[in-house]
Amino acid sequence: MRVLILFMLQIFSFYFYAEKTFSSVDNVNLPEGFKIEIFASGLEAPRFMALSPDGVLFVTALDSGKVVALPDRDKDGKADRVITFVKGLKSPHGIDFHEGYLYVGETHQIARFKYDQFNTAPGEKEIIVPNLPTGGHFTRTVRVGPDGKMYVSVGSSCNVCREKDERRAAVLQFNPDGSEGKIYARGLRNSVGITWHPDSKKMWATDNGRDWLGDNLPPEEINIVEEGKDGIRGSDQEGGNLGNHYGWPQCYGKRIPDPEYGSEEFCKKTIPPVFEMQAHSAPLGLAFYTGNMFPEEYRGDLFVAFHGSWNRSVPTGYKVVRVKIEDGKPAGIEDFAAGWLRGQKAEGRPVDVIVGPDGSLYVSDDRSGMIYRITYRSQ
């Protein structure tokens, strides 16, 4: 009991000293030739970003229930102003544009709005996926893939448990109008970040592992998420068909049985991650680098935003990492933008990353209320 109390006091101390503060980019370390600047500030928990058809950066603001537009018409690398595009949303997180619509993932539903331009009013709100499960991991990621299907990630209701609602700890697939919904993949505890490989067009997703197995277990994951080859969705029952089951809650990492729910026989049938990362880093948004601004060796590599730990004795995360890709597979990891964590104090918590039209990299930070822009110029 004494150890637990001391550990909880340590967590409290970390969060007490890590209250939202002005995040200075002066403390962020980058490879030589790279520069980070503040693109927009004063946002209320900016989360996921998307570029509109007219080239404007949009971001969800979780705390204020808004979607805001951040135009940079004079191309000076800073948002001209913050425009409230949609308001009155319930914990908006996921965002995407597709065929004349703006899609937004609220905690309980997916909505879309007719979209013309950033400086014109959106169309009426259309709820296309109602009654999503709420509570637990409450953010809802929504993305439209290269196949024209809409994908929605719904995290677990718990740290580790057997879910009663099969839509939880899963990625769901719909038509863009919300029809013909089905479970695309399951056993994904909380796959907040979703993107597609620019060449293979396969879905890659981050996944946040469970808590309370120590500082270094279980590893955070990147998964290549596919529907079961036989078209039959996975089963939580041992002996069932596991065509698209990624392990949770029975397994973690490379098919390692969970101490509470694990079964070696079950885990052998699940799909292991394509890459493992430091436990408790909380990987969220991810993006393949497809721009031309950064050096050639960055082309095709994967950037991942680490939101940061909350239950680790020594905090970790709070940075953007580069996962090197070789022959279509992860081949290593290194820090790309780090420095928001200073000792026990976190000045920022990266959430999402997105490549701009000019090849710069945007990073949202829901602790400081900022969006950063990272550029490169050879020396």
Secondary structure, 3 states (H helix, E strand, C coil): CHHHHHHHHHHHHHHHHCCCCCCCHHHCECCCCEEEEEEECCCCCEEEEEECCCCCEEEEECCCCEEEEECCCCCCCCCCCCEEEECCCCCCCEEEEECCEEEEECCCCEEEEECCCCCCCCCCCEEEECCCCCCCCCCEEEEECCCCCEEEEECCCCCCCCCCCCCCCEEEEECCCCCCCEEEEECCCCCCCEEECCCCCCEEEEECCCCCCCCCCCCEEEEEECCCCCCCCCCCCCCCCCCCECCCCCEECCCEECCCCCCHHHHCCCCCCCEEECCCCCEEEEEECCCCCCCHHHCCCEEEEECCCCCCCCCCCCEEEEEEEECCEEEEEEEEEECCEECCEECCCEEEEEECCCCCEEEEECCCCEEEEEEECCC
